[in-house]
Structures are given as structure tokens and as C-alpha cells.
Amino acid sequence: MNVLGKAALELMTSIWVLQSAAALFKTRKAFGRFADHRRSIDNGTDPHQSRRVALVIAVTGVSENFDRFCDFALGQDYPDYQVLFVTESADEPAHAAIQIRLRNLASPAARLIVAGKATDTGQKVHNQLAALAQLDDSDQLIAFADGDLFGRKDWLSCLVRPLSPGHVDFTTGYRWFIPENLCLPNRIVALMGAAIEPWIGPNWRMCLWGGSMAMTREAFDELEIPSNIRGCVNDDARISQLARRAGKRMRYVCSVAAPSPVDFTWASLFEFGRRQYFQLRIYQPVLWWMALVIPLFYLSGFAACLVRLGRGNLLMLVPVALAIGLNHCRTRIRRSYLRTRFGPGEAESLDAAVRGSGWLDPLVNIVHLLIILSSACGREIVWAGIRYRVTGPQATEILSRSVGVSPRRDTREGHDETRGRNTHPS
């Protein structure tokens, strides 16, 4: 092997170990950041905001957590907010279920809106536009949530607290996959999500998540959000794109966690993952390339170590041992982090998925890389039974609709089915 080839192998080996060290550092930092933030909130150092919030929730289907979702949406401790529920039609099962919950409701204010079928826009975005058309001048902050979200009663207070014109214009939370069983696809998606969370932010690599997202009315009006998401299949990645171009400040609120129970098969995992990265490729291509490079570098370094070890270079046992040790340290910190972040039920499920996960890192990175590569080509996706062709940020065509599809689990942006068994994959 020539000098250049040897140098490349040394570099790839170093990158693998350095990535493991960086992952450990970022996990520890995320744990400390969350603990400090949660402590400041629990101590009451930040008062409630007094500005009125319009909370927009596009709902599709009635999941087994529907009552829990309604209790969460209607039971926030924020002093002044209204909920704008929106469904595709009055025949949607969620519409009747929400109507029942809203009867005799005194507080907070809540409305149920029918959006109708989309023609040239993603159905969820179409639903959101119908709700946004109902805003009035008293709605000073605008928040979005998924139609099966649940969590703490201070979720909305935490989400909107940092918002102030000229300082922070957009905030976002994060969705955590809670495996309903320990099949390999569920463990892998939980580990991918846990690995991504510590890397969220700052502004240049921020992607808002529509399941927990808020903005000031000033930013909403200045960026002309309704006209600039019309024709889109996606809301949050598009809004992130608009905010970044306008120099708006986006902040990740680390105390806002959205537990998302999942039950994937391999087929539904790849379909779900491709859809997410497809949208990232359309709306945030730089982040798509970043997402591609990380597992690619990891696997290149891992493979380089194995090749050199197989050729009798016993010195490669040193980086292998270092990477294994770093990954196991990260696993211990990650388990402590998750036990602190979640209640007993979610924490136990995540802890079971994360335990011993250091040995799964190569497989997790292989699956992650294959999912990203699967999104590199094509212009069509299927989402909640609707087949879309997307040729640009605001160029969406609905090709077909499946009849009789009622998603059981709508976690990603209000419509995704992450329960892959015995359901129609969206």
C-alpha cells in the first residue's frame, strides 16, 4: 500500500475513535444542559408568559392514546391559550371524538375546524392553513403540536417561554421513540433518535420539529408563513428553511420531550425513515448531506480498523478498545439521562432499548446510512395513505388516495404511522 493509502487508513481510523469521543461528550453535555434547564423551571425562576397562544393541532385518526392526548392538549398550565383542532373532514373519526371532548368545556378555549381535502398541498399543511386562517390579533404566539402528543402539563409554558421578538423567534422540542417491544427495528429507531438529540442546534444546523414548535406572531407575519407553506408537503422543515434565510433565531428547548410509542417492522421503518429524509433533502439539503456523512465516516473508520486488524496489525486493538470503552461510557450516561428525563413507563422502555447498545452501534449506523441513501432518489412518497409527488419546496401533487385508511399512530408531523404491524404504512 502506498503512502497515500496508509495515510487515508490512519485518518479513517482516527475519525472513528474521534466520533465515539464526540458522541460521549455531546451526550454528557446534553444531560447536563437538560438537568440545569429542568432545575431552573422546577424552581420557578422563569415566570409564565402572559401572551396569548394559539395552539394548532392537525389530527388524523384515533389512536389508543387519544384520551391521553386530549387531556394533555386541553390541560396545559399556561394561563392564556386556545386550541385549534383541525381535521380533514367531519367524517374523520377524530372529528367526532374531539367533539365529544369539547362539549361543556369551559377552559381553555378550543375550536374544531374542518379543512377539507387537499389538492396541491400536503394534507397536514392544508389542515394547518385552515386553522391559521382563524387566527385573530389577540394571538401573539403560535404553537403547533402533533395529534397524538402527550407529556407534562408545563409543555406549552416551557415551549413558549424563550420567545421574544428580536431575541428568539422560533422554538422547538424533540420527539423520542418509545419502543413498545424490543424487536430490532424498534431498538434501532430508538437508538437513532437518542443519538441525534444531543446534536440539535445551534441555528445553522437547526431543524424545527412540527410536533412541538412555536413562533412569535411577529416572525409569523414577517415570513408570511401561510403563503410560504402553501403547496408544501412539509411544514417544519420548510419553516426552518424560511427562518434561516431570514436570519431568525431558533432555539431547541431541551426540557420539552414528546414520548412517541412505536412498533416498527423492517419495512415500515425504512418507509418511515425514507419519508423523513426525503423531506429533509427537499427543504434542507445541507442537513441531508450532514446526516449522510456522519454514519458514512463512522462505518468507513470501523471497516478500516477491521481490515487492518485482519491483516495482522495488532496495534488496531488499541482504537477498537478505545471505541468500545467510549461507547459503553456513553451508554451508561445515556441511560441515566433517559431515567431523569422521562416518567417510569417511558424510561423503562427506553432503558431496555439502550442497555448494551454499544455493541449495536455498527448495525445502527448501517441501517441509518441505508435509510438516508434510500431518500437520495425519487420524487414520490406515501404519507397517511396519500401518494405525493414533490418536485420543489412548494410544488406538491397528490397522485392518489387510499380508501378507508385510518392511521393508528400519527407521530411524525401529525400523520405518520409508526406502528408498522397490521396497519397501512403511511
N, C-alpha and C positions, 0 to 999 in steps of 0.2 A: 504493500500500500504506500502511495506517495505521501509526501509531507502534508499536502493539502487535505487528503483524505483522513490522515491521522488527526489533523487539527479539527476537522469537522466532527469526528467522533468524540474528541475531547470536549468540544463545545456542546454537543448534544447531551453528553453525559452530565456535564456541569449544569445545563439548563434543567434537566430532570430533577436533580437534587435541589437546585435553587427554587424551582417551582414548589416542591414539597415544603421547603422552608418558608416561602412566601405564604403558602396556604395556612401553615401553622400560625404565622404572625398575624395574618388577617383574621383568622378565627378568634385568636385571643383578643385582638383589638375590638372585634365585633361584640364579644362577650362583655368586655369592659364598658364599651360605649352603651350597650343596652342597659347594663346594671346601673350606670350613672344616670341615664335618662329616666329609667323607671323609678329610681330613688327620688329624683327631683320632682317627678309627678306625684308620687305617693306622699311626699312631704308637703305637697300643696304650694310649692314655691312659684308655680305659674298659675295665675287666676284664669278662670273661664273667659273666653272671648265673649263679647256682647253682640257681635254682628250676627245677623240672621243668616242661616244656612239653608239653601235648597239642596236636598239630598235626592239625587236622581238614581233610580234603580230600575233597569230593564229586566223583566222577569219572564222566563220561559220554563214551563213545566213545573211540576210539584214534586220535589224530592222528599225523601224520608226525613230530612232536616228542615222542612218548610216551617213548621211551628217555631222551631228554634230560631230560624232566620227572621220571622216576623217579630218575635219577642225582641230580638237584637235590634232590628231596624226601628221599631216603634218605642223602644225602651232606653234610648240613649240619655245620658245625664246632661247633655248640652241644653242650656236653658231656652234657646230660641231657634227651632228648626222645623221645617216642614219636609215631609217625604212625598216625592212624586214617583209613585209606582207607574210603570207603563208596560203594557202587553201588546202583542201584535194584533189580537182581536178579542172580542167579547167571548168567543168560543174557546179561547185558550184556557186550559184547566186552571192555570194560576189566577186568571181573572176572577173566577167565581170564588176561589179560595181567599183571595185578598179582600174581595167584597165582604165576605163573612167576617174577616178580622176587623174591618173598618167600621162595622155597624156599632153605633153608640160609642165610638171612640172620641174622647174629649181632648186628649193631648198626647202627643203633639199633633199639629195639623197634618193631614195626609190626604192625598188625592190619587185617584186611579184613572189613568189615561189610556185610551185605545189609539194605537198608532196606525194600524192598517198594514197591508203587505208592502214591503219594499220592492222597488223595480230596478233601480240603478245604484243602490247603496246597500251595504251590509245591513241585515235586518236589525242587529243590535244598535248600530249607529242610527238607523232610521227611527227606531223606538226612542233613542235618546233625543233626537232632534224634535220629536213631538213633545217631549217633556220640556226641553229648553225653550220652546215657543211659549210655554206657560209661565215663564219667569216674570216677575214684576220688579219694580225699582227697589223694593224693600229687601230683595235677596242679594245680600252683599258678598256672600261666599257661596260657591257652588261645589258640591261634593258628589262623587259617584261611588256606587258600591255594586258588587255582583249580586245576583238574585238568589244566592244561597249562602251568603256571608254570615258568619256568626263570630262572636268574640266578646270582649269586655264591654261594659256599659260606658266606659270612657273612651271608646274607639274614636268617636267623632270629635270629642274635645281634644284628644291628642293629635288627630289628623289636621285640624284647622288651626291649632294654637300657633304654629310658626308663621302663619300667613300675615304679611303686612306689605302694602304697596311700596315698591322701591327696595324691599329687603328680600322677602321670599314671596314668589308669585305662585308657585305650584308645590304641592306636597304629595307624597305617595307612601303607601305601605308596601307590604310584601305578602305573597301567598306561600304557605307551607303545605306541602303534600303530606297528608297523614295516611299511611298505608293501612287498609282495612285487614290485610293479612300479609304474611311475609313471603309471598311469591316473589321471584326475582325481578320481574318488571316493576313491581311496587317498590321494592327496596332501591332499585336503581334510580327511579324518578325522585324518590325522597332524598337520596344522596346527591343527585344532581342539583336539586333545589337548595339543599343545605350548603353545598359548595359555592353556589352562585351568590347567596345572600351577603356574605362578608365583602364582596367586591362591588356592591352597589354604590354609585356615586364616585367622584363628585360630578359637577354639572356636565362635563364633556362626555362622560360615559353613562349618564343617567337615562333610564327609560322608565317613564311613569307606568304604573300598573293600574288599569281601569277598575279593578276590583276594590281598590282603596285609593282614591285620588281626589284631590281638592285644589281649588284655584280661587284667586281673588276675582271679584267682578270686574275690576279694572283690567286685569290681564285677559279675562274672557272677552270683554268688549274690544280691547285694543287689537287682539289677534283675530277678531271676528270668527270665533270658534265655529258657530253653526255653518256659515258659508264655507269654511275651510275644512270641515269634515264631511260635508255633503258629497256623496259619490265615493266615499271611502268604505273599505271593508273593515277597517280597524279604527278605533278611537284613540287609544292611549299612545301607541307608537307615533301616530300622526300628530297628536298634540305635543308630544315630546319633540318632534321634528320642528314644529312651528315655534315652540318656546325657545329651543336652542338657537334657531335662526334669528330670533328677535332679541337674544341676549337676556332672556328671563331667567330668574334664579329658581332652580328646582331643588327640593330637599327631600331626602329619604328620612321618614320618621320611624326610627328603628323600634319604637315601642308598639307600633301598630302591626299586629300579626293576624293573618287570616288563615285559620286552620281549614284545610281543604281535603276531606276524606276521599281517597282514590282506590280504585280496584281495576288495574290495567291488565290486559293481555299484551303479548308482544305486538300484535297487530295494532291494537288501539293506542299503545304507547308510541309507536312510530308514526301513526296518523296524527295523533295529538302533537307530538314534537315537531313534525314537519310543518304543521299549520302555524305553530308559533314562530318558527324560524323563517318560514315563508313571509310572514308579515314583517318580521324584522328586516329581511332582505329588501322588501319593497319600500319601507318607511325609514329605516335606519341602517343603511348598508355598511357604514363604518363599524357599527357594533356587531353586525353579522360577521364581518371579517375578523374582528377581535375574538368573537366566540369560536370561530373556526380555528384560529391559530393556537389557542390555549391547549385543547386536547391533542392537536397535531404535534405540538412541541413536546408535550408530556410523553406521548407514545413514541416519538422519534428517539427521545433520550432513553426511555425504558428499553426499546428494542436495541439501541446501540450498546447498552450495558450487557444485555443478554448475549448479543453477538460476540462481543469481546470476551465475555466470560466463557462462552462456548469455545473460543479459540485458545483457551488456556491462560488468559490474562487474569490471574487470581487477584490482582490489585482491584479489579472491579467489584470484589466483595465489599470493599470499603464504601463506595457510593450506594451500593444496594442496601447495606446495613444502615447507612445514614438515612436513606429514603424511607425504609421500613420503620425506623425509630421515629422519624419526624411524623410520619402518617399515624402511627399509634398514639403519639402525644396529641396530635390534632384530634383524634377520635375521642380521647378522654376529655379534652376541653369542650369539644362539640357536645358530648353527652351532658356535661354539667350545664352548658349553655341552654340546651333544649329543656332540661328539667326546670331551670329557672324561668324560662320564657313561657311555658305552657302549663295548663292545668293537668291534673293526674292522668286523665284519659289520653289526651293527645301526647303528653310527654312520654307515657309508657309505650305507645305505638311507635313514636319516633325513636325512642331509645333502643327498642328492639331492632329497628331497621338499621340504626347507626352502629350498634355494637359489633365489633370485629370487622368494620367496614374497610379498614386499612388494606386488607387483602383483596378487596373488590375494586380498588382504585383503577387498575388497568382495564378491567371489564367495563366499569362505569365510563371511562374515557373513550373506549372503543365504541360503545353504544351512542354516547353523546356525539362523537365525530360522525358516525354514520347517519344520525338524525339530521345534523347540520348539512351534510353533503346531500341528503335526500331533498333538501329545500333549495338546492342551488339551481335547479332547472324547473321549467314548467310555469304556467300562469294560472292553474286551476287548483282550488281547494274545495273540500266539502266541510261544511260547518253547520251543525244542528239540522242536518237533513237538507240543506240548501247547497247546491253546487254553484260556485262563483268562478268567473274568470276575471282576474285582476291584471290590468295592463299598465297601471300607473297609480300614483297615490290617490287620485280622485277619479279613477276610471274603473268602475266595477260593473260587471254584467252578471245578472242572475241567469244561469243556464237551465236549471231545473229545481224542482222542489219535491222532496219525498212526501208521500201522503201518509198521514197517521203517525208521524214521528213525534214522540213526546219525551224529550230528554229527561233522564232520571237524575243526572248530576250536572249542574251548569256551573263550572268553576272558573274557567278562563273567560273573562270579559262577558260573563252573563249567559253564555250559550254552550260552553264546551261540555262534552260528556267525558268524564274521566273514569267512569265506571265501565270498563270495557266488556264485562261479561253479561251476556243476554240483553244487550242494548244495541240500538242502532248507532254506530260510531258517527259523531258529528264531523 
